[in-house]
Amino acid sequence: MSVRDEDLHAQVPDGDWPRLDLVRSLLSNVLTALHHGRLTIVLPSGRRVVHQAAGAGPDAVLVLHSWRALRRVATRGDIGFAEGYMEGDWSTPDLTELIELFARNVDQIKPNWVGSRLSRLLVRLLHRARANTRRGSRRNIAFHYDLGNAFYVPWLDAGMQYASALYAPGDDLEAAQQRKLARVEELLALKGGEQVLEIGCGWGAVAERLAANKGCAVTGLTLSQEQLSYARERLAAAGLSADLRLQDYRDCRGLFDRIVSVEMIEAVGEKYWGQYFELVRERLAPGGRAVIQAITIDESQFDSYRRDTDFIQRYIFPGGMLPTLTHLRQHVADAQLTLTSVESFGASYARMNLACTALRFFSTSRWGTGRLRRSDGTHPEPRAPARGAQHRGGGAASGPCANGPRPLTTSPATIPVAPARYTSPRGQSDIRASSRSAAPVPPHCHRPAARNCSTGDRPDPG
């Protein structure tokens, strides 16, 4: 179906946006770029434009409430498209289906959604201004994790674990998170009573388990006051003790038998990846072992990801940066650590995202109070219900979704970046093991690295 001039003029004052040829071009580019699936676009006039691609794929609906949605795409690319959702310029009855459709066709769609050169430059400069210096790291972590613990409670597991779970057939979210903890504990090869450093202790799940099961003396580091308060209270309630600190990992001193860091390295920043691994080496006692869980980005996407700031970096994790597995391997080697194992469980990450999304949208009685902050510090409010928006089952939307598009939250778990039928390159979680040797620490290395979970042993010179 074609887009008619009367559709383009709908709700557009004379002389105002959009220019008809540009709108027609944008819509045409989106539709012709689809090689898989079916997309129905509901125009502001109410008319439907349907495109069925040659290949099978998701069946998605995009409802345009305002032509501003296309202006945002033209000027700000994929970030503008997401901002249009936040502001209510467009909606969809099934966000997962729409994102999956775009993911299946990303190589064809992305060249048409780059945005203006000036906009990309401004976003890139803003991202660089959020560098993870000591002060910058505190600011970036507070932006995300200090929204308030009540925000996270409704959609995390009972143990308040934000990192990827490890699923086995039949597992629910709770079981998968416990399985992940058990695997991390196993990789640490604890005998009991070890001194353990946790870089990025979050809400205290790992510290609680190691203190309870193995009697470890845990030192946990976080830059989030909200997380620190919660973690201290949970350990005290369990009758356990740990040295939990509001401290930058770069300021930690001493030697530890074990180091564990569960999905924290993504907040380190590319400039500091080398320093991070060198610190791991310096803090490990002879014979020590480190376990690092992380999320890597696909090798083929790293260069474009590094060059252009994405929505997650702009609104979710300021200062965040994902490395590839190859880069992680290099940093381990540069820090004179010996890699002993790598375990990948990207499918678990995708499944956990869906589980957390379901908890957020359907646990209406426990829905949190946290909201997204705009860059100016204000909070966008929920928009009016999307016209005709319904759940896939056909009934009217209800529960937390009833007010139309929610302000996009600050958790990857609420954005189905890796639906069950599509494993995103971001969904590659790995467990990697490395051993520390007695060689001198090399100079800092500032190479692209990867988000992974890793374990490491340092040979005992005695």
C-alpha positions as CSV (number, residue, x, y, z in Angstrom):
1,M,0.0,0.0,0.0
2,S,1.2,3.5,-0.7
3,V,1.1,6.6,1.5
4,R,-1.3,9.2,0.2
5,D,-0.9,12.9,0.4
6,E,-4.1,13.3,2.4
7,D,-2.6,10.9,5.0
8,L,0.5,13.0,5.2
9,H,-1.5,16.2,5.6
10,A,-3.5,14.8,8.5
11,Q,-2.9,16.7,11.8
12,V,-0.2,18.9,10.2
13,P,-0.8,22.7,10.2
14,D,0.1,24.5,7.0
15,G,3.8,25.2,6.7
16,D,4.6,22.8,9.6
17,W,6.4,19.5,9.6
18,P,6.5,17.3,7.7
19,R,7.6,17.8,4.2
20,L,5.7,15.3,2.2
21,D,8.6,13.9,0.2
22,L,10.7,13.3,3.3
23,V,7.9,11.5,5.2
24,R,7.2,9.4,2.1
25,S,10.9,8.6,1.8
26,L,11.2,7.7,5.5
27,L,8.2,5.4,5.4
28,S,9.3,3.8,2.1
29,N,12.8,3.2,3.5
30,V,11.5,1.5,6.6
31,L,9.1,-0.8,4.6
32,T,11.4,-1.7,1.8
33,A,14.2,-2.5,4.3
34,L,12.2,-5.3,5.8
35,H,13.3,-8.7,4.5
36,H,11.6,-10.7,7.2
37,G,8.2,-10.5,8.9
38,R,5.2,-8.2,8.5
39,L,4.8,-4.6,9.7
40,T,1.5,-2.7,9.9
41,I,1.9,1.1,10.3
42,V,-1.1,3.0,11.6
43,L,-0.8,6.6,10.3
44,P,-2.1,9.6,12.3
45,S,-5.0,9.7,9.9
46,G,-6.0,6.3,11.1
47,R,-5.2,4.6,7.8
48,R,-3.1,1.4,7.8
49,V,-0.1,0.7,5.7
50,V,0.9,-3.0,5.6
51,H,4.1,-4.5,4.3
52,Q,4.7,-8.2,4.1
53,A,8.3,-9.1,3.6
54,A,9.4,-12.0,1.5
55,G,10.8,-13.9,4.5
56,A,8.9,-15.2,7.5
57,G,9.2,-13.3,10.8
58,P,7.5,-11.3,13.5
59,D,4.1,-9.7,12.8
60,A,4.3,-6.2,14.4
61,V,2.2,-3.0,14.6
62,L,3.6,0.5,14.8
63,V,1.0,3.2,15.7
64,L,2.0,6.8,14.8
65,H,0.2,9.3,17.0
66,S,2.2,12.2,15.5
67,W,4.4,12.9,12.6
68,R,7.0,14.0,15.1
69,A,8.0,10.4,15.5
70,L,9.4,10.5,11.9
71,R,11.1,13.8,12.5
72,R,12.9,12.4,15.5
73,V,14.1,9.4,13.3
74,A,15.3,11.8,10.6
75,T,17.2,14.0,13.0
76,R,18.2,11.6,15.8
77,G,18.1,8.2,14.3
78,D,17.4,5.2,16.5
79,I,17.8,7.3,19.6
80,G,15.1,9.6,18.3
81,F,12.8,6.7,17.6
82,A,13.1,5.6,21.2
83,E,12.6,9.1,22.4
84,G,9.4,9.2,20.4
85,Y,8.1,6.2,22.3
86,M,9.0,7.9,25.6
87,E,7.1,11.0,24.6
88,G,4.1,9.2,23.3
89,D,4.6,10.0,19.6
90,W,4.1,6.4,18.7
91,S,3.1,3.2,20.5
92,T,2.6,-0.5,19.8
93,P,0.4,-3.2,21.2
94,D,3.4,-5.5,21.5
95,L,6.8,-3.9,22.0
96,T,8.7,-7.2,22.1
97,E,7.3,-8.2,18.7
98,L,8.2,-4.8,17.2
99,I,11.8,-4.9,18.5
100,E,12.2,-8.4,17.4
101,L,11.1,-7.4,13.9
102,F,13.6,-4.6,13.8
103,A,16.3,-6.9,15.2
104,R,15.6,-9.5,12.5
105,N,16.1,-6.7,9.9
106,V,18.7,-4.6,11.6
107,D,21.3,-4.8,8.9
108,Q,18.9,-3.4,6.4
109,I,17.1,-0.8,8.6
110,K,20.1,0.7,10.4
111,P,21.6,2.6,7.4
112,N,18.3,4.5,7.1
113,W,18.2,5.4,10.8
114,V,21.5,7.1,11.4
115,G,20.1,10.6,12.2
116,S,21.8,13.9,11.3
117,R,25.6,14.2,11.5
118,L,25.2,17.1,14.1
119,S,22.9,15.1,16.3
120,R,25.2,12.1,16.3
121,L,28.1,14.4,17.2
122,L,26.3,16.0,20.1
123,V,25.2,12.6,21.5
124,R,28.7,11.3,21.2
125,L,30.2,14.3,22.9
126,L,27.7,13.9,25.8
127,H,28.7,10.3,26.2
128,R,32.3,11.2,26.3
129,A,31.6,13.8,28.9
130,R,30.3,11.0,31.1
131,A,33.7,9.4,31.3
132,N,34.3,7.0,34.3
133,T,36.7,9.1,36.3
134,R,36.2,8.6,40.0
135,R,33.7,11.5,40.1
136,G,32.1,10.5,36.8
137,S,31.7,6.9,38.0
138,R,29.9,8.1,41.1
139,R,27.6,10.3,39.1
140,N,26.9,7.6,36.5
141,I,26.1,4.9,39.0
142,A,23.9,7.2,41.0
143,F,21.9,8.0,37.8
144,H,21.0,4.4,37.4
145,Y,21.1,2.6,40.7
146,D,20.0,5.3,43.1
147,L,16.5,5.6,41.6
148,G,15.4,3.9,44.7
149,N,15.3,0.2,45.7
150,A,11.5,0.2,45.5
151,F,11.9,0.7,41.7
152,Y,13.8,-2.6,41.3
153,V,11.9,-4.8,43.8
154,P,8.9,-5.6,41.5
155,W,10.8,-7.2,38.7
156,L,14.0,-8.7,40.1
157,D,14.1,-12.0,41.9
158,A,13.7,-12.3,45.6
159,G,17.5,-12.0,46.0
160,M,17.6,-8.7,44.1
161,Q,20.0,-9.9,41.5
162,Y,20.4,-7.7,38.5
163,A,22.9,-9.7,36.5
164,S,22.1,-12.6,34.2
165,A,20.7,-15.8,35.7
166,L,21.8,-19.2,34.5
167,Y,18.8,-21.2,33.3
168,A,18.3,-25.0,33.0
169,P,15.2,-26.6,31.6
170,G,12.2,-26.0,33.9
171,D,13.8,-23.2,35.9
172,D,11.9,-20.1,36.8
173,L,13.7,-16.8,37.5
174,E,14.3,-17.6,41.2
175,A,15.8,-21.0,40.4
176,A,18.0,-19.7,37.6
177,Q,19.4,-17.0,39.8
178,Q,20.3,-19.5,42.5
179,R,21.9,-21.7,39.8
180,K,24.0,-18.7,38.8
181,L,25.1,-18.1,42.4
182,A,26.0,-21.8,42.8
183,R,28.1,-21.7,39.6
184,V,30.0,-18.6,40.6
185,E,30.6,-20.2,44.0
186,E,31.8,-23.4,42.4
187,L,34.2,-21.5,40.0
188,L,35.7,-19.6,43.0
189,A,36.8,-23.0,44.4
190,L,36.4,-22.0,48.0
191,K,37.6,-24.1,50.8
192,G,36.1,-21.9,53.5
193,G,37.1,-18.7,55.3
194,E,38.8,-17.0,52.4
195,Q,39.2,-13.3,52.1
196,V,37.0,-12.3,49.1
197,L,36.8,-9.0,47.3
198,E,33.6,-8.4,45.4
199,I,33.9,-5.5,42.9
200,G,30.3,-4.3,42.4
201,C,28.5,-6.0,45.3
202,G,25.0,-4.7,44.2
203,W,22.3,-5.5,46.7
204,G,24.4,-8.1,48.5
205,A,23.3,-11.5,47.0
206,V,26.8,-12.8,46.3
207,A,28.2,-11.5,49.6
208,E,25.4,-13.1,51.6
209,R,25.9,-16.5,49.9
210,L,29.6,-16.6,50.4
211,A,29.5,-15.5,54.0
212,A,26.7,-18.0,54.8
213,N,27.9,-21.0,52.9
214,K,31.7,-20.7,53.2
215,G,32.3,-18.4,56.1
216,C,34.2,-16.0,53.8
217,A,35.3,-12.6,54.9
218,V,33.7,-10.5,52.1
219,T,34.7,-7.0,51.2
220,G,32.1,-5.6,48.9
221,L,32.4,-2.4,46.9
222,T,29.7,-0.3,45.4
223,L,29.2,3.4,44.4
224,S,25.4,3.3,45.0
225,Q,24.2,4.5,48.4
226,E,20.9,2.8,47.8
227,Q,22.5,-0.6,47.1
228,L,24.9,-0.3,50.0
229,S,22.1,0.4,52.5
230,Y,20.0,-2.5,51.2
231,A,23.0,-4.9,51.3
232,R,24.0,-4.0,54.8
233,E,20.5,-4.4,56.1
234,R,20.0,-7.8,54.4
235,L,23.3,-9.3,55.8
236,A,22.5,-7.9,59.3
237,A,19.0,-9.5,59.1
238,A,20.6,-12.8,58.2
239,G,23.0,-12.6,61.1
240,L,26.0,-12.3,58.8
241,S,28.8,-9.7,58.6
242,A,30.7,-8.3,55.6
243,D,32.8,-5.2,55.0
244,L,30.5,-3.4,52.5
245,R,31.8,-0.1,51.4
246,L,30.9,2.9,49.3
247,Q,34.2,2.9,47.5
248,D,35.6,3.0,44.0
249,Y,37.4,-0.2,43.0
250,R,40.5,1.8,42.1
251,D,40.8,2.9,45.7
252,C,40.7,-0.6,47.2
253,R,43.9,-1.9,48.9
254,G,45.1,-5.2,50.3
255,L,45.4,-8.8,49.1
256,F,42.5,-11.2,48.6
257,D,42.3,-14.9,48.1
258,R,39.4,-14.6,45.7
259,I,37.9,-11.8,43.6
260,V,34.4,-11.9,42.1
261,S,32.8,-9.3,39.9
262,V,29.3,-10.0,38.5
263,E,28.4,-7.7,35.5
264,M,30.2,-4.6,36.8
265,I,32.8,-4.3,34.1
266,E,30.3,-2.7,31.7
267,A,30.4,0.4,34.0
268,V,34.2,0.6,33.9
269,G,34.5,2.4,30.5
270,E,36.9,1.5,27.7
271,K,39.6,3.8,28.9
272,Y,39.8,2.0,32.2
273,W,39.5,-1.6,31.1
274,G,43.3,-2.2,31.3
275,Q,43.4,-0.6,34.7
276,Y,40.6,-2.8,35.9
277,F,42.3,-6.0,35.1
278,E,45.6,-4.8,36.4
279,L,43.9,-4.0,39.7
280,V,42.4,-7.5,39.7
281,R,46.0,-8.9,39.4
282,E,47.4,-6.6,42.1
283,R,44.6,-7.4,44.6
284,L,44.9,-11.2,44.1
285,A,47.1,-13.0,46.7
286,P,49.4,-15.8,45.4
287,G,47.3,-18.8,44.4
288,G,44.3,-16.5,44.1
289,R,41.4,-16.8,41.7
290,A,39.1,-14.3,40.1
291,V,35.6,-14.9,38.6
292,I,34.2,-12.2,36.4
293,Q,30.7,-12.3,34.9
294,A,30.1,-9.9,32.0
295,I,28.2,-9.2,28.9
296,T,30.1,-9.0,25.6
297,I,29.0,-7.4,22.3
298,D,29.3,-9.3,19.1
299,E,32.7,-8.9,17.3
300,S,31.1,-7.7,14.1
301,Q,29.2,-4.9,15.8
302,F,31.9,-3.5,18.1
303,D,33.3,-0.9,15.7
304,S,30.0,0.7,14.9
305,Y,28.9,0.4,18.6
306,R,32.1,2.1,19.7
307,R,31.7,4.9,17.1
308,D,28.1,5.7,17.7
309,T,26.4,6.2,21.1
310,D,23.3,4.1,21.5
311,F,20.1,4.5,23.5
312,I,21.3,2.4,26.4
313,Q,24.4,4.6,26.8
314,R,22.3,7.8,26.4
315,Y,19.5,7.0,28.8
316,I,20.1,3.7,30.7
317,F,23.8,3.3,31.6
318,P,25.6,6.6,31.2
319,G,29.3,5.9,30.7
320,G,28.6,2.2,29.9
321,M,30.7,0.3,27.3
322,L,30.6,-3.3,26.3
323,P,33.7,-5.1,25.0
324,T,34.1,-8.2,22.9
325,L,35.3,-11.5,24.1
326,T,38.5,-11.1,22.1
327,H,39.3,-7.9,23.8
328,L,38.7,-9.4,27.2
329,R,41.1,-12.2,26.4
330,Q,43.7,-9.6,25.4
331,H,43.3,-7.6,28.7
332,V,43.6,-10.8,30.7
333,A,46.9,-11.6,29.0
334,D,48.2,-8.0,29.3
335,A,47.6,-8.1,33.0
336,Q,49.6,-11.4,33.3
337,L,46.6,-13.4,34.2
338,T,46.1,-16.9,32.9
339,L,42.7,-17.6,31.3
340,T,41.5,-21.0,32.5
341,S,37.9,-21.2,31.2
342,V,35.2,-19.4,29.3
343,E,31.5,-20.3,29.6
344,S,28.8,-18.6,27.4
345,F,25.1,-18.5,28.4
346,G,23.6,-15.7,26.2
347,A,20.3,-17.6,25.9
348,S,19.9,-17.3,29.7
349,Y,20.4,-13.6,29.5
350,A,17.6,-13.3,26.9
351,R,15.3,-15.5,28.9
352,M,16.0,-13.5,32.1
353,N,15.1,-10.2,30.3
354,L,11.7,-11.7,29.4
355,A,11.1,-13.0,32.9
356,C,11.9,-9.6,34.4
357,T,9.7,-7.9,31.8
358,A,6.8,-10.1,32.8
359,L,7.3,-9.4,36.4
360,R,7.3,-5.6,35.8
361,F,4.2,-5.5,33.7
362,F,2.1,-8.0,35.5
363,S,3.0,-7.7,39.2
364,T,0.7,-4.7,39.5
365,S,0.5,-4.8,43.3
366,R,4.3,-4.5,43.6
367,W,5.1,-2.1,40.8
368,G,7.8,0.3,41.9
369,T,7.9,4.0,42.1
370,G,11.2,4.8,40.3
371,R,11.1,6.8,37.1
372,L,13.4,7.7,34.3
373,R,15.2,11.0,34.6
374,R,15.7,13.2,31.6
375,S,19.1,14.8,31.1
376,D,17.7,18.0,32.6
377,G,16.7,16.1,35.8
378,T,13.0,16.1,35.2
379,H,10.8,13.0,35.0
380,P,8.6,12.3,31.9
381,E,5.0,11.4,32.9
382,P,3.0,8.6,31.4
383,R,1.1,9.6,28.3
384,A,-2.6,9.0,27.6
385,P,-3.5,5.5,26.5
386,A,-2.5,4.7,23.0
387,R,-5.6,4.8,20.7
388,G,-6.8,1.3,20.2
389,A,-3.9,-0.2,22.1
390,Q,-4.6,-3.7,23.2
391,H,-2.8,-6.7,24.4
392,R,-2.2,-9.4,21.9
393,G,-5.0,-11.4,23.5
394,G,-7.4,-8.8,22.3
395,G,-8.7,-7.4,25.6
396,A,-8.2,-3.8,26.7
397,A,-4.9,-3.1,28.4
398,S,-4.9,-3.3,32.1
399,G,-2.6,-3.2,35.1
400,P,0.6,-1.1,34.9
401,C,0.2,-0.9,31.1
402,A,-3.2,0.6,31.2
403,N,-2.0,4.2,31.1
404,G,-0.3,3.8,27.7
405,P,3.4,3.9,27.1
406,R,5.3,4.1,30.4
407,P,8.4,6.3,30.7
408,L,11.2,4.0,29.7
409,T,12.9,2.6,32.8
410,T,16.5,2.4,33.5
411,S,16.9,-1.3,33.3
412,P,17.8,-3.5,30.4
413,A,15.4,-6.0,31.8
414,T,12.4,-3.8,30.9
415,I,13.6,-3.4,27.3
416,P,13.3,-6.7,25.4
417,V,16.6,-6.3,23.6
418,A,16.9,-10.1,23.4
419,P,13.5,-11.7,22.9
420,A,13.2,-15.5,23.3
421,R,13.2,-16.0,19.5
422,Y,16.2,-13.7,18.9
423,T,19.4,-13.7,20.8
424,S,20.9,-10.2,20.7
425,P,24.6,-9.8,20.4
426,R,24.4,-8.0,23.7
427,G,23.1,-11.1,25.3
428,Q,26.4,-13.0,25.4
429,S,27.1,-13.6,29.0
430,D,30.3,-15.6,29.7
431,I,32.1,-17.1,32.7
432,R,35.8,-16.9,32.2
433,A,38.6,-18.1,34.4
434,S,42.1,-16.6,34.6
435,S,45.2,-17.3,36.6
436,R,47.6,-14.8,38.0
437,S,51.3,-15.3,37.4
438,A,54.2,-13.7,39.3
439,A,55.2,-11.5,36.3
440,P,55.4,-7.7,36.8
441,V,52.3,-5.7,36.0
442,P,52.5,-4.3,32.5
443,P,51.6,-0.7,31.5
444,H,47.9,0.2,31.2
445,C,46.3,-1.1,28.1
446,H,43.4,0.8,26.7
447,R,41.9,-1.6,24.2
448,P,38.3,-2.5,23.6
449,A,37.4,-5.2,26.1
450,A,34.4,-7.5,26.7
451,R,31.7,-7.9,29.3
452,N,32.2,-11.4,30.7
453,C,32.2,-13.5,33.8
454,S,35.6,-14.9,34.5
455,T,37.6,-16.9,37.0
456,G,41.3,-16.8,37.6
457,D,44.0,-18.6,39.6
458,R,47.4,-17.2,40.6
459,P,50.1,-19.8,41.0
460,D,51.6,-19.9,44.5
461,P,55.3,-19.2,44.2
462,G,55.9,-21.2,47.3
